[in-house]
Amino acid sequence: MTTTQHTPAVPAPTNPVLRVPPAPPAAAAAYFAASLAFHADVSDVAAAFAAHRGQGVPLGFRLVDSRSTPSWDQAHIPGAVHLPTALIPEQAERLLEKDVPVVTYCWGPGCNGGTRAALALAELGFQVKEMLGGIEYWIREGFEVETWQGGRRRTEADPLTAPTDSDDCGC
């Protein structure tokens, strides 16, 4: 006589978003607060630069472009420091002050170069955040860039990624 093993039926999730339930509110608040301690977005960085240039408000941080020299030459954010990730161990302490927070960026959301640069700087004792979206979203939101020739240019903001009727997305 053979016995058949029965596994209790587990109902298939009906909503893939809630397949894993949301974290309790206190855990979610801690996670999102931590995320904001590690990240800045391009709009906030642009607003800080605009206030610094237009009203003399202290910038309070250094922006570091961690990409290669050809990438920097192609286009970079005006006011950024060029410090490729591979050169951070030997050049960071010469180019940056440890008492000034650093914000890193690389290509964009599909690249973790800004994260690697932030890690390398943190390991050297710098306070650091990563700019979400990298130069890709800086450009997509229509902010100014410089090239190796020194000229500045702006592109039209991508209406699918930037506010189209104001400078503020409301977040």
Backbone bond lengths (Angstrom), bond angles and torsions (degrees), N, CA, C in turn:
res aa  C-N    CA-C-N  psi(-1)  N-CA   C-N-CA  omega(-1)  CA-C   N-CA-C  phi
1 M - - - 1.445 - - 1.525 108.49 -
2 T 1.284 116.15 130.57 1.465 121.90 179.78 1.516 109.26 -103.24
3 T 1.304 113.88 144.51 1.468 119.45 177.47 1.515 108.00 -108.98
4 T 1.278 114.31 139.53 1.462 120.07 177.20 1.522 107.91 -101.35
5 Q 1.335 115.72 129.97 1.449 119.67 177.82 1.512 108.22 -85.66
6 H 1.311 116.08 134.62 1.466 120.81 177.17 1.511 109.44 -110.92
7 T 1.303 115.41 130.37 1.459 120.70 174.07 1.512 106.89 -97.06
8 P 1.334 116.14 133.90 1.466 116.90 179.38 1.521 109.96 -59.55
9 A 1.276 115.14 140.21 1.469 120.15 179.94 1.527 109.66 -71.23
10 V 1.333 115.90 129.03 1.457 121.56 175.57 1.522 105.96 -105.94
11 P 1.309 116.06 122.03 1.463 116.83 -177.77 1.526 110.99 -63.82
12 A 1.297 115.75 137.50 1.464 121.02 177.09 1.521 108.76 -66.16
13 P 1.329 116.65 139.08 1.465 117.97 179.08 1.528 109.88 -63.35
14 T 1.302 114.80 137.26 1.457 118.78 -179.33 1.522 111.60 -91.32
15 N 1.339 117.01 -18.67 1.449 120.35 -178.70 1.526 107.92 -129.92
16 P 1.344 118.09 109.23 1.458 119.38 -176.53 1.530 113.04 -63.43
17 V 1.312 118.51 -25.27 1.463 121.08 178.33 1.521 110.20 -65.90
18 L 1.322 116.65 -36.26 1.463 120.76 -176.15 1.523 113.07 -101.35
19 R 1.340 116.36 10.98 1.467 119.81 177.17 1.532 109.24 -53.65
20 V 1.312 116.84 -43.13 1.462 122.49 169.58 1.523 104.90 -105.94
21 P 1.315 117.77 118.70 1.465 119.36 -175.41 1.530 111.98 -65.98
22 P 1.323 117.38 155.06 1.465 120.78 177.15 1.527 110.64 -60.77
23 A 1.315 114.30 152.56 1.468 120.05 177.44 1.522 109.18 -68.46
24 P 1.309 116.78 156.55 1.468 119.58 174.04 1.534 109.46 -59.33
25 P 1.331 118.13 151.09 1.469 121.06 -176.05 1.527 114.40 -52.63
26 A 1.313 119.20 -41.18 1.472 120.45 -179.09 1.525 111.05 -65.62
27 A 1.325 117.16 -40.41 1.466 120.70 178.43 1.525 110.10 -67.75
28 A 1.329 117.02 -39.83 1.466 120.31 178.03 1.524 110.78 -64.10
29 A 1.332 117.02 -42.39 1.469 120.20 179.30 1.527 110.20 -62.29
30 A 1.312 118.21 -42.44 1.464 121.09 179.34 1.527 110.90 -64.00
31 Y 1.327 117.06 -42.88 1.464 121.44 179.88 1.527 110.94 -62.95
32 F 1.329 117.41 -48.89 1.464 119.98 -176.40 1.523 111.79 -70.33
33 A 1.314 118.03 -33.88 1.467 120.28 174.82 1.525 109.54 -64.06
34 A 1.320 116.71 -42.65 1.465 120.00 177.50 1.526 110.64 -63.04
35 S 1.314 117.25 -41.28 1.462 120.37 179.46 1.527 111.15 -58.54
36 L 1.329 116.66 -42.52 1.466 120.50 179.84 1.530 111.46 -68.49
37 A 1.318 118.12 -25.13 1.457 121.12 176.50 1.526 111.33 -72.53
38 F 1.339 116.63 -20.73 1.462 121.48 -177.27 1.520 113.90 -104.95
39 H 1.338 117.85 -15.12 1.466 120.84 -172.72 1.524 112.57 -130.98
40 A 1.336 114.47 149.95 1.464 122.95 169.14 1.521 105.78 -130.35
41 D 1.318 117.73 156.48 1.458 117.70 176.55 1.521 109.89 -108.36
42 V 1.333 115.75 165.97 1.465 120.33 -174.29 1.521 111.79 -62.34
43 S 1.311 118.68 -36.07 1.464 120.72 -179.85 1.525 111.59 -64.60
44 D 1.331 116.79 -40.35 1.462 119.94 178.14 1.525 111.09 -67.38
45 V 1.324 117.24 -40.61 1.465 120.58 178.04 1.533 109.49 -64.45
46 A 1.327 117.29 -43.94 1.470 120.88 178.47 1.525 111.08 -62.89
47 A 1.325 117.75 -41.25 1.465 120.99 179.26 1.531 110.67 -64.38
48 A 1.335 117.16 -39.37 1.466 120.67 178.58 1.530 110.43 -64.61
49 F 1.332 117.22 -42.75 1.465 120.64 177.84 1.527 111.06 -64.90
50 A 1.335 117.06 -41.06 1.469 120.62 -179.95 1.528 110.63 -63.31
51 A 1.321 117.66 -43.78 1.463 121.18 179.03 1.531 110.74 -66.45
52 H 1.307 116.31 -35.76 1.461 121.53 178.87 1.530 110.31 -66.36
53 R 1.321 115.61 -48.18 1.469 119.81 -177.48 1.523 112.09 -73.65
54 G 1.332 116.88 -39.64 1.462 120.72 -173.95 1.510 115.03 -84.18
55 Q 1.334 117.39 -34.76 1.466 120.18 -173.95 1.517 112.86 -123.00
56 G 1.320 117.26 3.40 1.451 120.05 179.35 1.513 114.75 72.55
57 V 1.328 117.15 15.29 1.463 121.24 177.99 1.532 108.18 -66.08
58 P 1.338 118.11 132.16 1.469 118.48 178.71 1.526 111.20 -55.96
59 L 1.322 116.11 135.72 1.463 120.15 -179.43 1.527 110.10 -68.39
60 G 1.316 117.60 -44.89 1.461 121.07 174.65 1.511 115.45 82.22
61 F 1.324 118.60 -2.42 1.459 121.82 178.36 1.522 109.25 -154.12
62 R 1.327 116.13 164.38 1.456 121.86 172.32 1.514 107.24 -111.94
63 L 1.322 115.99 135.25 1.457 122.16 178.12 1.524 108.07 -96.38
64 V 1.334 116.61 127.49 1.464 121.59 -177.19 1.521 109.97 -118.03
65 D 1.327 115.30 123.61 1.461 123.13 173.19 1.526 106.50 -91.47
66 S 1.319 116.53 115.75 1.469 121.24 -173.30 1.530 112.94 -96.07
67 R 1.333 117.39 10.61 1.469 120.77 -176.53 1.530 111.84 -82.08
68 S 1.317 115.70 174.21 1.464 122.52 179.65 1.534 110.99 -68.31
69 T 1.321 116.10 166.48 1.467 120.83 178.60 1.531 111.66 -62.28
70 P 1.343 120.73 -45.25 1.474 118.29 177.41 1.542 112.58 -59.80
71 S 1.323 117.43 -35.84 1.464 120.69 178.51 1.521 110.35 -68.30
72 W 1.333 117.27 -44.09 1.466 122.89 176.55 1.523 109.84 -58.16
73 D 1.326 116.70 -45.86 1.466 121.11 -179.16 1.524 111.66 -62.12
74 Q 1.314 116.36 -36.21 1.469 121.08 -179.40 1.524 111.03 -61.80
75 A 1.323 117.04 -47.86 1.476 122.40 177.43 1.515 108.51 -175.06
76 H 1.333 115.46 138.52 1.459 121.16 175.88 1.524 109.04 -147.77
77 I 1.296 116.09 166.84 1.463 122.07 -177.89 1.528 108.54 -79.15
78 P 1.349 117.49 126.10 1.462 119.74 177.99 1.528 110.78 -57.63
79 G 1.315 115.41 131.17 1.458 120.74 -178.88 1.515 113.96 95.78
80 A 1.339 117.02 -8.41 1.465 120.17 178.00 1.525 110.00 -76.37
81 V 1.326 115.39 155.69 1.455 123.07 172.65 1.522 106.33 -99.33
82 H 1.340 116.96 133.69 1.460 119.76 177.02 1.522 109.17 -88.68
83 L 1.327 115.75 115.92 1.459 121.85 179.52 1.526 108.64 -146.12
84 P 1.340 116.76 88.03 1.470 119.30 179.59 1.536 110.70 -56.44
85 T 1.297 115.74 144.38 1.462 121.91 -175.56 1.526 112.45 -51.29
86 A 1.322 117.48 -43.14 1.468 120.59 -177.98 1.528 112.34 -62.68
87 L 1.332 117.43 -23.10 1.466 120.88 -177.47 1.533 113.45 -95.67
88 I 1.324 117.15 -4.26 1.469 120.38 -177.68 1.531 112.22 -55.72
89 P 1.339 120.25 -47.92 1.467 118.60 -176.95 1.533 113.62 -57.42
90 E 1.320 117.85 -36.32 1.463 119.39 -176.21 1.526 114.32 -94.42
91 Q 1.353 119.33 -18.66 1.460 119.59 -173.92 1.530 115.66 -118.75
92 A 1.321 118.93 -17.01 1.471 121.31 -173.24 1.520 112.54 -57.12
93 E 1.308 117.54 -46.26 1.467 119.65 -175.57 1.518 112.29 -70.44
94 R 1.317 118.18 -18.76 1.459 122.03 175.40 1.525 111.40 -83.62
95 L 1.330 117.09 -33.23 1.468 121.44 -174.48 1.524 114.50 -95.38
96 L 1.331 117.14 -21.81 1.465 121.36 -173.09 1.519 110.49 -126.80
97 E 1.344 116.12 155.96 1.458 121.68 175.66 1.529 108.15 -102.89
98 K 1.307 116.26 134.82 1.471 119.58 -176.95 1.518 113.40 -68.14
99 D 1.335 118.17 -19.31 1.465 119.29 -179.88 1.529 112.44 -91.80
100 V 1.329 117.19 5.54 1.468 121.89 177.50 1.528 107.78 -114.58
101 P 1.341 118.39 120.66 1.466 119.90 178.89 1.532 111.94 -57.46
102 V 1.309 115.08 150.01 1.461 122.70 -178.72 1.523 108.25 -117.16
103 V 1.330 116.29 139.96 1.465 122.62 173.12 1.527 106.32 -118.63
104 T 1.321 116.84 123.97 1.462 121.59 -178.20 1.522 110.99 -101.46
105 Y 1.324 115.30 154.12 1.466 119.97 170.11 1.515 109.98 -149.14
106 C 1.321 114.53 159.32 1.453 122.81 176.52 1.535 106.98 -136.65
107 W 1.331 118.46 -142.15 1.467 121.54 -175.39 1.518 113.74 -69.01
108 G 1.324 117.83 -57.07 1.460 119.01 -175.11 1.505 111.68 177.43
109 P 1.323 115.79 -165.39 1.461 119.98 -174.39 1.522 114.03 -63.61
110 G 1.318 117.95 -22.02 1.459 120.57 179.33 1.517 112.71 -88.10
111 C 1.326 117.42 7.34 1.457 122.53 -176.37 1.520 109.08 -127.86
112 N 1.320 117.16 135.85 1.456 119.26 178.40 1.530 112.34 -104.90
113 G 1.320 116.68 21.05 1.459 121.03 179.00 1.514 112.98 -62.67
114 G 1.333 118.01 -38.05 1.458 120.70 176.80 1.517 111.23 -64.77
115 T 1.325 116.32 -35.01 1.465 121.39 177.50 1.524 109.97 -67.38
116 R 1.340 116.97 -44.68 1.470 120.22 179.03 1.531 110.77 -62.44
117 A 1.339 116.48 -40.16 1.467 120.14 178.25 1.525 110.42 -65.20
118 A 1.323 117.07 -42.82 1.464 121.01 178.81 1.530 110.32 -61.15
119 L 1.315 117.17 -42.28 1.459 120.93 177.85 1.527 110.77 -61.45
120 A 1.328 116.91 -47.09 1.467 120.55 -178.99 1.530 110.71 -60.60
121 L 1.324 117.39 -40.65 1.470 120.93 178.83 1.529 111.51 -69.14
122 A 1.320 117.04 -41.95 1.470 120.28 178.50 1.526 110.60 -61.81
123 E 1.328 116.57 -39.92 1.463 120.14 178.28 1.527 112.31 -63.82
124 L 1.337 117.24 -22.57 1.470 121.77 176.86 1.525 112.17 -90.79
125 G 1.338 116.84 -0.45 1.458 120.19 176.38 1.519 115.31 98.13
126 F 1.345 118.20 12.79 1.465 121.28 177.71 1.522 109.98 -87.74
127 Q 1.348 116.25 146.99 1.467 121.40 168.98 1.526 105.33 -79.76
128 V 1.311 117.99 131.29 1.463 118.50 -171.54 1.525 112.18 -146.93
129 K 1.330 114.04 146.02 1.460 123.53 170.70 1.522 107.31 -129.16
130 E 1.317 115.74 161.77 1.462 121.28 175.34 1.524 108.55 -110.91
131 M 1.332 116.75 137.51 1.462 120.96 176.57 1.525 108.41 -84.61
132 L 1.333 116.03 113.44 1.464 121.53 179.60 1.530 110.51 -64.84
133 G 1.298 116.65 138.61 1.462 121.17 176.72 1.513 114.32 93.20
134 G 1.342 116.69 -20.54 1.462 120.67 177.41 1.518 113.35 56.78
135 I 1.319 115.04 -162.59 1.460 119.23 -178.20 1.528 110.99 -66.58
136 E 1.332 116.89 -26.27 1.470 119.06 178.34 1.522 110.87 -56.40
137 Y 1.322 117.08 -50.26 1.460 118.92 -177.59 1.521 111.60 -77.58
138 W 1.312 118.36 -24.87 1.464 120.97 172.18 1.531 108.68 -58.48
139 I 1.329 115.56 -48.69 1.466 120.89 179.99 1.524 110.50 -69.83
140 R 1.323 117.89 -43.16 1.471 120.81 -178.76 1.519 111.88 -62.23
141 E 1.346 117.13 -27.88 1.459 119.41 177.83 1.527 111.96 -87.39
142 G 1.333 117.10 2.22 1.464 121.23 172.12 1.518 115.52 85.12
143 F 1.326 118.40 17.79 1.459 120.45 -179.95 1.530 110.49 -82.35
144 E 1.327 115.85 157.67 1.456 123.07 -177.05 1.521 112.88 -66.62
145 V 1.328 115.35 145.14 1.466 122.19 171.38 1.519 108.67 -129.79
146 E 1.330 115.36 159.14 1.459 123.00 172.41 1.516 108.44 -112.33
147 T 1.325 116.09 157.08 1.464 121.18 174.96 1.521 108.50 -117.15
148 W 1.318 116.71 178.82 1.464 121.24 178.92 1.518 110.88 -61.36
149 Q 1.319 116.90 -22.22 1.464 120.74 179.45 1.525 111.50 -81.79
150 G 1.327 117.27 -7.58 1.452 120.91 176.34 1.512 115.39 92.08
151 G 1.320 118.56 -15.09 1.457 120.24 -179.26 1.515 112.06 -72.85
152 R 1.312 115.63 148.38 1.462 120.41 177.00 1.521 109.10 -103.19
153 R 1.322 115.04 145.67 1.464 119.72 176.39 1.514 109.76 -146.91
154 R 1.302 114.01 153.28 1.467 122.33 176.56 1.507 108.29 -121.18
155 T 1.298 116.15 149.66 1.462 120.48 173.12 1.519 107.69 -115.28
156 E 1.280 116.00 163.94 1.463 119.88 174.57 1.522 109.02 -66.84
157 A 1.303 115.62 139.16 1.469 120.05 178.11 1.517 109.78 -66.43
158 D 1.306 115.76 141.47 1.452 121.80 175.33 1.531 107.59 -73.18
159 P 1.334 118.75 116.63 1.462 119.99 -175.44 1.528 113.81 -64.08
160 L 1.320 117.31 -13.98 1.465 119.39 178.26 1.526 112.46 -87.88
161 T 1.332 117.31 -10.48 1.463 119.39 -176.74 1.520 113.87 -125.31
162 A 1.315 118.50 -6.55 1.463 120.89 -176.23 1.523 109.62 -136.61
163 P 1.332 116.66 155.50 1.459 118.54 176.72 1.532 109.04 -62.85
164 T 1.310 116.45 135.62 1.464 119.13 -176.52 1.511 112.78 -99.20
165 D 1.323 118.90 -15.88 1.471 119.55 -175.87 1.527 112.81 -116.43
166 S 1.350 117.92 7.81 1.451 120.53 177.40 1.520 109.03 -165.23
167 D 1.331 116.65 171.27 1.455 120.53 176.48 1.522 111.35 -85.18
168 D 1.318 117.38 -4.55 1.451 122.46 -173.43 1.523 109.45 -121.32
169 C 1.317 116.41 125.71 1.467 119.30 -179.67 1.521 112.30 -79.40
170 G 1.329 116.95 -8.26 1.455 119.92 177.82 1.509 113.99 89.23
171 C 1.330 117.09 2.23 1.477 117.79 -179.48 1.497 109.71 -95.17
